[in-house]
Amino acid sequence: MVTAVSRDFRLQMDGYGLTTAEIHYHMPDYPNLLQLYVWQEYDLAPDFPELKGFLGYWESELDGALHSVRVAHHRLITPSEWRAVDGIVAIH
């Protein structure tokens, strides 16, 4: 029996952690007002290539100028929590 492994689990096994960015930006029609956008994706700390790519896209393609970005990151699976197990696990 072949079981498909989810993309998210595979990323976590490769060292990715869940990254949440709180992005404040100036509204294009009302530049004195700030709007909040929350972005969440699996990414690699401390370089955050996925987040940097998203912010690069934002700056080149969207009208709302960035004001600030606050980032939270947590690896959900760490090496000490994962180990291979030999045998069969029966689930009733």
C-alpha positions in Angstrom: 0.0 0.0 0.0 1.4 3.4 -1.0 0.5 6.4 1.0 0.9 9.9 -0.4 2.8 12.3 1.8 1.5 15.8 1.9 3.5 18.7 0.6 3.4 20.4 4.1 4.8 17.3 5.9 7.6 16.9 3.3 8.6 20.6 3.7 8.7 20.2 7.5 10.9 17.1 7.2 13.2 19.3 5.0 13.6 21.8 7.8 10.9 24.3 6.8 8.9 25.9 9.6 5.6 27.7 9.6 6.2 31.4 9.0 3.5 34.1 9.6 4.1 37.6 8.4 2.0 40.6 9.6 2.3 43.1 6.7 1.3 46.7 7.2 1.0 48.7 4.0 -0.3 52.1 2.9 -3.7 52.0 1.1 -3.2 53.1 -2.5 -6.1 55.5 -2.6 -5.6 56.8 1.0 -1.8 56.7 1.7 -2.2 58.1 5.2 -4.1 54.9 6.2 -2.5 51.6 7.0 -4.0 48.2 6.1 -3.0 44.8 7.5 -2.4 41.7 5.5 -1.5 38.4 7.1 0.7 36.0 5.1 1.4 32.4 6.1 3.6 29.8 4.4 6.3 27.2 5.2 9.7 28.9 4.9 13.3 28.5 6.0 14.6 30.7 8.8 16.7 32.8 9.1 16.8 33.7 5.3 13.1 33.4 4.6 13.3 32.9 0.8 9.6 32.4 0.3 8.7 35.6 2.3 11.4 37.6 0.4 10.0 36.4 -2.9 6.4 37.3 -1.9 7.5 40.8 -0.7 9.5 41.3 -3.9 6.4 40.4 -5.9 4.4 42.8 -3.7 6.8 45.7 -4.3 7.0 45.2 -8.1 3.3 44.3 -8.9 1.0 45.8 -6.2 0.2 49.5 -5.5 0.2 49.5 -1.7 3.6 50.7 -0.5 4.9 48.5 2.4 5.1 50.1 5.8 6.4 47.3 8.0 6.6 43.5 8.3 6.6 41.5 11.5 7.6 37.9 11.3 6.9 34.9 13.5 8.5 31.5 12.7 8.2 28.1 14.4 9.5 24.7 13.3 6.7 22.3 13.9 8.8 19.1 13.7 12.3 19.2 15.1 14.9 16.4 14.8 14.5 15.3 18.4 10.7 14.7 17.7 11.2 12.5 14.6 12.6 9.0 14.5 12.2 6.0 12.3 10.2 3.1 13.9 10.5 -0.5 12.7 7.4 -2.6 12.9 3.7 -2.4 12.3 1.5 0.0 14.2 -2.1 -1.3 14.4 -4.9 1.3 14.6 -8.3 0.0 15.6 
